Amino acid sequence: SWAKSPFYDPGNKHTMAWQSGLTGVGYNTELVVKAPTKLDDLMSTDYFPSGTVGVLKADAPDLVMVNLGIDPKTSGQPEWDQAAEWLTMLRDSDTFYAAYDQGYVDDLNAKNLSGTMAWSGDVLYYKIWAGKPYEFIVPEAGALLWIDNMLIPANSTNPAGALEMMDFFYKPEIAQMVTEWVLYMSPVPAVQDLIAQHAKDETGMLATQLSETAQSPMLWPDEALLGQVSLGRNITTDAESEAWHATFDPIWEQ
């Protein structure tokens, strides 16, 4: 249901979901003081040791708005200012370590981070396939849902070939291979049962890992979990983009 008719493309007229995921909180169970449940916990040393919390710069504004009870999809400058105020408090808190474009996983694996805003698949990949002591949570007030899409550029020289490639990745057995590799949400419903069957066909650690993949609520969210997440703000004009960056970029430039 999450892949069908997103607000930015009603009826999926222009896009097909590739994979989807959640932005929430990932943490190392061996390094936290106690397990977090809220986004606010990121700035508390009751949960995270000093100087060990990371931020995902691109996703942070939307994630924070969700947790402030704001719908990012319809947000404007006043709501952006509220999110910027929260992020500034986190930046200035004792727990803050660094803000990232993508490389937070390296610092998580190096144990420089005890916790961070994180993408679900990153945390699940290292937890399930590498045996890291990681957990991923949807904060009590919600998480950010995002969808990576396949689309064909205007004036493409081979749109038919592109469509064939897009259809190829929707074949259940192909989509299964992708999901087992990346551990993000698949738009192909049959994949969950295929992975569960694969788990039954294997033995030992691989069977356990595949079973965990097939059962993860972060990969196969129910309606209750989907009720806790929101897509982010769709920036559609140069003016919006300039205002967004003017609001949030300076936080990380200090």
C-alpha positions in Angstrom: 0.0 0.0 0.0 2.8 2.4 0.7 4.1 2.2 -2.9 0.7 3.0 -4.6 -0.2 6.5 -5.6 2.1 8.6 -3.4 1.0 12.2 -2.9 3.8 13.4 -5.2 2.7 11.1 -8.1 -1.1 10.3 -7.9 -1.8 7.0 -9.7 1.9 6.3 -10.3 1.7 8.0 -13.6 5.4 8.9 -13.7 7.2 6.7 -11.2 7.5 3.1 -10.0 8.8 2.4 -6.5 12.3 0.8 -6.5 12.8 0.3 -2.8 11.6 2.1 0.3 12.8 2.5 3.8 12.4 4.4 7.1 14.5 7.0 8.7 14.4 6.6 12.5 17.0 5.9 15.2 19.6 3.2 15.0 21.8 2.4 18.0 24.5 0.1 19.3 22.9 -1.9 22.2 26.4 -2.3 23.8 27.2 1.4 23.9 23.9 3.1 24.9 23.2 3.9 28.6 19.7 2.6 28.0 17.5 1.9 25.0 15.9 5.0 23.5 12.2 5.3 22.6 11.9 8.9 21.5 13.7 11.2 19.1 14.3 13.6 22.0 16.4 10.9 23.6 19.1 11.6 21.1 20.1 14.7 23.0 20.1 13.1 26.5 23.1 11.5 28.2 20.6 9.4 30.1 20.5 7.4 26.9 23.7 8.2 24.9 27.2 8.9 26.2 28.5 12.4 25.5 29.7 13.0 22.0 28.3 9.9 20.4 25.2 10.8 18.4 24.9 11.4 14.7 22.5 13.2 12.4 21.4 12.6 8.8 21.4 16.1 7.4 19.1 15.5 4.4 16.5 13.5 6.4 16.7 15.3 9.7 14.2 18.2 9.0 11.4 15.9 7.9 12.1 13.4 10.7 12.0 16.1 13.3 8.8 17.6 12.0 7.1 14.2 12.2 8.2 14.0 15.8 7.0 17.5 16.6 3.5 16.5 15.4 3.9 18.4 12.1 2.9 16.9 8.7 6.1 17.5 6.6 4.1 17.2 3.4 2.2 20.4 4.0 4.8 22.2 6.1 6.0 25.8 5.4 8.5 28.2 6.8 7.0 28.4 10.3 7.2 24.6 10.7 10.7 24.6 9.2 11.8 27.1 11.8 10.4 24.8 14.6 12.4 21.9 13.2 15.5 24.1 12.8 15.2 25.1 16.5 15.1 21.5 17.6 18.1 20.5 15.4 20.0 23.4 16.8 19.3 22.1 20.3 20.6 18.7 19.3 23.7 20.2 17.7 24.4 22.1 20.9 23.7 19.1 23.2 26.3 17.1 25.0 25.6 14.0 23.0 26.1 15.4 19.5 29.1 14.0 17.5 28.6 14.8 13.8 26.2 15.4 11.0 26.4 13.3 7.9 25.4 13.1 4.3 25.8 9.3 4.1 28.9 8.1 5.9 27.4 7.6 9.4 27.6 3.8 9.1 31.4 4.0 9.1 31.4 5.8 12.4 28.7 3.5 13.8 30.8 0.4 12.9 33.9 2.1 14.3 32.0 2.6 17.6 32.4 6.4 17.3 28.6 6.6 17.4 26.4 4.9 20.0 23.3 6.1 18.2 22.2 8.1 15.2 19.4 9.1 12.9 19.6 6.1 10.5 18.2 4.4 7.5 16.4 1.2 8.4 18.2 -1.0 5.8 21.6 0.1 6.9 21.0 -1.0 10.5 19.2 -4.2 9.5 21.9 -5.2 7.1 24.6 -5.0 9.7 22.4 -6.5 12.4 21.2 -9.5 10.3 24.1 -10.2 7.9 27.1 -9.0 10.0 25.8 -9.8 13.5 26.4 -6.3 14.9 24.6 -5.5 18.2 22.4 -2.9 16.5 18.7 -2.0 16.8 16.5 0.2 14.7 13.5 1.9 16.2 10.6 4.0 15.0 10.5 6.8 17.7 7.2 6.9 19.6 6.1 10.0 17.7 6.9 8.5 14.3 9.5 8.0 11.5 10.1 9.3 8.1 9.1 7.1 5.1 10.9 7.5 1.8 10.6 5.9 -1.6 13.4 5.6 -4.1 11.8 5.5 -7.5 12.5 4.3 -11.0 11.5 6.8 -13.7 12.4 7.5 -17.3 13.8 10.9 -18.2 11.9 13.0 -20.7 13.2 12.5 -24.3 14.8 9.2 -23.4 16.1 7.5 -26.5 15.0 4.0 -25.4 11.9 4.3 -23.2 10.7 0.8 -24.2 14.0 -0.7 -23.0 13.7 1.2 -19.7 10.2 -0.1 -19.2 11.3 -3.6 -19.7 14.1 -3.2 -17.2 11.7 -1.7 -14.7 9.3 -4.6 -15.2 12.1 -7.1 -14.8 12.8 -5.9 -11.3 9.1 -6.4 -10.4 9.4 -10.1 -11.1 9.0 -11.7 -7.7 12.1 -13.8 -7.9 14.2 -10.9 -9.0 12.7 -8.5 -6.4 13.5 -11.2 -3.8 17.2 -11.2 -4.7 17.3 -7.4 -4.4 15.6 -7.4 -1.0 17.8 -10.2 0.5 20.8 -8.1 -0.6 19.7 -4.6 0.5 17.1 -5.2 3.3 14.8 -2.4 2.3 11.1 -2.5 1.7 10.1 -4.1 -1.5 7.1 -3.0 -3.6 6.5 -6.6 -4.6 4.2 -8.2 -2.0 5.1 -11.8 -3.0 8.7 -11.3 -1.8 8.1 -11.8 1.8 6.8 -15.3 1.3 9.6 -16.1 -1.1 12.2 -15.1 1.5 10.4 -17.1 4.2 10.4 -20.2 1.9 14.1 -19.6 1.1 14.7 -19.6 4.9 13.0 -23.0 5.1 15.2 -24.4 2.3 18.4 -23.4 4.0 20.1 -24.5 7.3 22.1 -23.0 10.1 23.0 -19.3 10.3 21.7 -18.5 6.8 18.3 -19.9 7.5 18.2 -17.8 10.7 19.2 -14.6 8.8 16.7 -15.2 6.1 13.9 -15.9 8.6 14.8 -12.6 10.5 14.6 -10.8 7.1 11.2 -12.3 6.3 9.8 -11.4 9.7 11.2 -7.9 10.2 8.4 -5.3 10.8 10.7 -2.7 9.3 10.7 -4.6 6.0 7.0 -5.6 6.0 5.2 -2.8 8.0 1.7 -3.4 9.1 -1.0 -0.7 9.0 -0.2 0.3 12.6 3.4 1.0 11.8 2.5 2.8 8.5 0.2 5.0 10.7 3.3 6.2 12.5 5.3 7.3 9.4 5.0 10.1 6.9 6.6 11.0 3.6 8.7 14.2 3.7 8.2 17.6 2.1 8.2 17.6 -1.7 10.3 20.6 -2.7 9.0 21.6 -6.2 10.3 25.2 -6.8 13.6 27.0 -6.7 12.2 29.4 -4.1 11.2 26.5 -1.8 14.6 24.9 -2.2 16.4 28.1 -1.4 14.3 28.7 1.7 14.7 25.1 2.8 18.5 25.2 2.5 18.7 28.7 4.1 16.8 27.4 7.1 18.7 24.1 7.6 22.2 24.3 6.1 23.6 26.9 8.5 22.9 24.6 11.5 25.7 22.3 10.3 28.1 25.0 9.1 28.9 26.3 12.6 
